[in-house]
């Protein structure tokens, strides 16, 4: 049985910047065990006053666009400037085992060795948007541990990216030159979420195609409704391998945060926190419903009725909820 002293002790270690303690804290908040959830909530309650100081950046893009390569180069640029950088990399989940298929620590070797960086790969599970359910809580823990920048990397496989956009200050979309990604992004609506678009691999023979892609993306941004904050999305060319364009990316991020200002940033985060609360309500109610032995037998029966086409899903849902009451 966990005591209140254990979350307090772990909170003190996290606040002191202990990376091993931070890893244990994230493991705790990711746990689905009821007793661990209680301890996790106690831990977060202690650490909440120490959160909110980091720049929260979401990064997405289609597989192969070079997200990990960019994040490693960009992270090393920031640590070279004296900043502490945390990377929450949400990997595709194995359908059989449920664990991560990929491991970002193996794809960001140099950044993983940096004492001012912290990389945490987590399986996406079944969460929409390729974001682990507890990513938001992990982000808060990284802030409490004193990290200046938290980068949240999504799977980027065509799922809804609203989840990550709703937990970060700035949403960054990576695109490949000449690969048609910019058109795909417009079609999927991701362009409407992006605050910054980065055309990667802008080096060698791809410089020309990269410039063309950047022009097309900029033209697309002009047709979109202007943000209420007054921010106009930037487009940057980057070569992570050669280190070109990384300074300009950070400049865009700083300019974006300056445009929002402290009040605008606080208002954005407050709205995100409200949305997060209701998301937790939905997830918790669903989990409780599935685990309730009173409804388990009825759920199996209703699933059979729905699968056979004898009952509409909406009617089955109402019957299941009525039984819960």
C-alpha positions in Angstrom: 0.0 0.0 0.0 1.4 3.4 -1.0 1.6 6.2 1.5 1.3 9.9 1.0 5.0 10.2 1.9 6.1 8.2 -1.2 4.5 10.7 -3.8 6.0 13.6 -1.7 9.5 12.0 -1.8 9.3 11.3 -5.5 8.0 14.9 -6.1 11.1 16.3 -4.3 13.4 14.2 -6.5 11.6 15.3 -9.7 11.7 18.9 -8.6 15.5 18.5 -8.1 15.9 17.5 -11.7 16.7 13.9 -11.1 16.1 12.2 -14.5 15.8 8.7 -13.0 13.1 10.0 -10.7 11.4 11.7 -13.6 11.4 8.4 -15.5 9.8 6.7 -12.5 7.2 9.4 -12.2 6.2 9.0 -15.8 6.0 5.3 -15.4 3.7 5.9 -12.4 1.3 8.2 -14.3 1.2 5.8 -17.3 0.2 2.9 -15.1 -3.4 1.7 -15.4 -3.5 0.1 -11.9 -6.0 1.8 -9.6 -3.6 2.1 -6.7 -1.0 3.7 -9.0 -3.5 6.2 -10.3 -4.2 7.4 -6.8 -0.4 7.8 -6.2 0.0 9.5 -9.6 -2.8 12.0 -8.8 -1.2 12.8 -5.4 2.2 13.3 -7.1 0.7 15.6 -9.7 -1.1 17.6 -7.0 2.3 18.3 -5.3 4.0 19.2 -8.5 1.4 21.4 -10.2 2.7 24.7 -8.8 6.0 24.0 -10.4 4.6 23.5 -13.9 3.8 25.9 -16.7 7.3 27.4 -17.3 8.4 25.4 -20.4 7.8 26.0 -24.1 5.4 23.2 -25.2 6.0 22.3 -28.9 4.1 19.6 -30.8 5.8 18.0 -33.8 4.1 15.9 -36.4 4.6 14.7 -40.0 4.2 11.6 -42.2 6.5 8.6 -41.6 9.8 9.2 -43.3 9.7 12.9 -43.1 12.6 13.0 -40.7 11.0 13.8 -37.4 13.6 12.1 -35.2 16.5 13.5 -37.2 15.1 17.0 -36.9 14.3 16.7 -33.2 17.8 15.5 -32.5 19.4 18.3 -34.4 17.1 20.9 -33.0 17.4 19.5 -29.4 21.2 19.7 -29.6 21.0 23.3 -30.8 18.9 24.2 -27.8 21.0 22.3 -25.3 24.0 24.1 -26.8 22.3 27.3 -25.8 22.0 26.2 -22.3 18.4 25.0 -22.4 17.2 21.7 -21.0 15.1 19.8 -23.5 12.6 17.0 -22.9 11.3 14.8 -25.8 8.1 12.8 -25.4 8.2 10.6 -28.4 5.0 8.6 -28.9 5.8 5.5 -30.9 3.5 3.2 -32.9 2.1 0.4 -30.7 2.4 -3.3 -31.4 -1.1 -4.7 -31.8 0.0 -8.0 -30.3 2.1 -6.9 -27.3 1.0 -3.3 -26.9 4.5 -1.9 -26.6 6.5 0.5 -28.8 7.5 -0.9 -32.2 10.2 1.8 -32.5 12.4 3.4 -29.8 13.4 7.0 -30.2 16.5 6.6 -27.9 17.9 4.4 -30.7 17.1 7.0 -33.3 18.4 10.0 -31.3 21.6 8.6 -30.0 23.5 11.9 -29.6 20.6 13.7 -27.9 20.0 10.8 -25.6 23.6 11.1 -24.3 23.2 14.8 -23.6 23.0 15.5 -19.9 20.6 18.4 -20.6 18.2 16.3 -22.6 15.6 13.7 -21.6 13.9 11.3 -24.1 10.9 9.3 -23.2 9.4 6.9 -25.8 5.8 5.7 -25.0 3.5 3.4 -27.0 0.6 5.2 -28.6 -1.8 2.4 -27.7 -5.3 3.1 -29.0 -5.3 6.8 -28.4 -6.4 8.9 -31.4 -3.8 11.3 -32.8 -0.9 9.0 -31.9 -0.6 10.5 -28.4 -0.4 8.3 -25.4 -3.3 9.1 -23.0 -0.9 10.2 -20.2 1.3 12.3 -22.4 -0.2 15.5 -21.0 0.7 14.4 -17.5 4.2 13.4 -18.6 4.6 16.9 -20.1 3.7 18.5 -16.7 6.2 16.3 -14.9 9.0 17.4 -17.4 8.1 21.0 -16.6 8.2 20.3 -12.9 11.7 18.8 -13.4 12.9 22.1 -14.8 13.0 21.5 -18.5 12.8 24.6 -20.6 11.4 23.1 -23.8 9.2 20.0 -24.1 8.9 18.5 -27.6 6.0 16.1 -28.2 6.5 13.9 -31.2 3.4 12.2 -32.6 3.2 9.0 -34.8 2.0 11.0 -37.8 0.2 8.2 -39.6 -3.0 10.0 -40.7 -4.9 9.9 -37.4 -6.5 13.0 -35.9 -3.7 15.3 -34.7 -6.1 17.5 -32.7 -5.0 15.6 -29.5 -1.4 17.0 -29.7 -2.5 20.4 -30.9 -4.7 20.7 -27.8 -1.8 20.1 -25.3 1.0 22.3 -26.7 1.6 26.0 -27.2 2.7 25.6 -30.8 2.0 22.9 -33.4 4.7 22.2 -35.9 4.2 20.3 -39.2 7.1 18.7 -41.0 6.9 18.1 -44.7 9.2 16.4 -47.3 10.3 18.2 -50.4 8.6 16.9 -53.6 6.8 14.2 -51.8 3.3 15.5 -52.1 3.1 15.9 -48.3 2.0 19.5 -48.5 -1.0 18.5 -50.6 -1.8 15.6 -48.2 -1.6 18.0 -45.3 -4.0 20.4 -46.8 -6.4 17.6 -47.6 -6.3 16.2 -44.1 -6.8 19.6 -42.5 -3.5 19.4 -40.6 -2.5 22.7 -42.2 -5.2 24.4 -40.4 -3.7 23.3 -37.1 -0.1 24.2 -37.9 1.5 27.3 -36.5 4.8 26.5 -38.3 5.6 24.3 -41.3 9.1 23.0 -41.8 10.2 21.6 -45.1 12.9 19.0 -44.2 15.9 17.6 -46.1 16.6 21.0 -47.8 20.1 20.1 -48.9 21.9 18.7 -52.0 19.7 17.9 -54.9 16.5 18.5 -52.8 17.1 22.2 -52.3 15.1 23.1 -55.4 12.2 20.9 -54.6 12.3 22.1 -51.0 12.0 25.7 -52.1 9.1 24.9 -54.4 7.3 23.0 -51.6 7.8 25.9 -49.2 6.3 28.3 -51.7 3.2 26.0 -52.1 2.7 25.7 -48.4 3.1 29.5 -47.9 0.5 30.0 -50.6 -1.9 27.6 -48.8 -1.5 29.5 -45.6 -2.6 32.7 -47.3 -6.0 31.1 -48.1 -6.6 30.1 -44.5 -8.5 32.1 -41.9 -6.1 34.3 -39.8 -5.6 33.2 -36.2 -7.4 35.2 -33.5 -4.0 35.8 -31.9 -2.8 37.6 -35.0 -0.2 35.0 -35.8 0.5 34.1 -39.4 2.1 30.7 -39.8 5.7 30.6 -40.8 7.4 28.2 -43.3 11.0 27.3 -42.8 13.5 25.3 -44.8 15.7 23.0 -42.7 18.5 20.6 -43.3 18.9 18.7 -40.0 22.0 16.8 -41.4 23.8 20.1 -42.2 22.3 22.1 -39.4 20.8 24.8 -41.7 17.6 26.6 -40.7 17.5 25.4 -37.1 18.2 28.9 -35.7 15.4 30.3 -37.8 13.0 27.6 -36.4 13.8 28.7 -32.9 13.4 32.3 -33.9 9.9 31.5 -35.2 9.0 29.8 -32.0 10.1 32.7 -29.9 8.3 35.2 -32.2 5.1 33.0 -31.9 5.3 33.1 -28.1 5.9 36.8 -28.1 2.9 37.3 -30.4 0.6 35.4 -28.0 2.1 37.1 -24.9 1.7 35.8 -21.4 -2.0 36.4 -21.3 -2.7 34.7 -24.6 -0.5 31.8 -23.6 -2.3 31.5 -20.3 -5.7 31.6 -21.9 -4.7 28.9 -24.4 -3.5 26.6 -21.7 -6.5 27.2 -19.5 -8.8 26.1 -22.4 -6.6 23.1 -23.0 -6.8 22.1 -19.3 -10.6 22.3 -19.4 -10.8 20.1 -22.5 -8.3 17.7 -20.9 -10.6 17.4 -17.8 -13.6 16.4 -19.9 -11.5 14.0 -21.9 -10.5 12.3 -18.7 -14.1 12.2 -17.6 -15.0 10.3 -20.8 -12.0 7.9 -20.6 -12.6 7.2 -16.9 -16.3 6.5 -17.3 -15.6 4.2 -20.2 -13.0 2.3 -18.3 -15.2 2.0 -15.3 -18.1 0.8 -17.4 -16.0 -1.9 -19.1 -14.6 -3.2 -15.7 -18.0 -3.2 -13.9 -19.1 -6.9 -13.5 -22.7 -5.8 -13.5 -22.5 -4.6 -17.1 -20.0 -7.1 -18.4 -22.5 -9.8 -19.3 -25.0 -7.3 -20.8 -22.2 -5.7 -22.8 -21.3 -9.1 -24.4 -25.0 -9.7 -25.3 -25.5 -6.2 -26.7 -22.3 -6.5 -28.8 -23.7 -9.7 -30.3 -27.0 -8.0 -31.1 -25.2 -5.0 -32.7 -22.8 -7.2 -34.7 -25.8 -9.3 -36.0 -27.6 -6.1 -37.1 -30.5 -6.6 -34.8 -29.9 -3.6 -32.7 -28.6 -0.1 -33.4 -25.4 0.9 -31.6 -27.1 4.0 -30.2 -29.9 1.9 -28.7 -27.3 -0.6 -27.2 -25.4 2.2 -25.7 -28.5 3.6 -24.0 -29.4 0.2 -22.6 -25.9 -0.3 -21.2 -25.8 3.1 -19.6 -29.3 2.5 -18.1 -28.0 -0.7 -16.5 -25.1 1.2 -15.1 -27.5 3.6 -13.2 
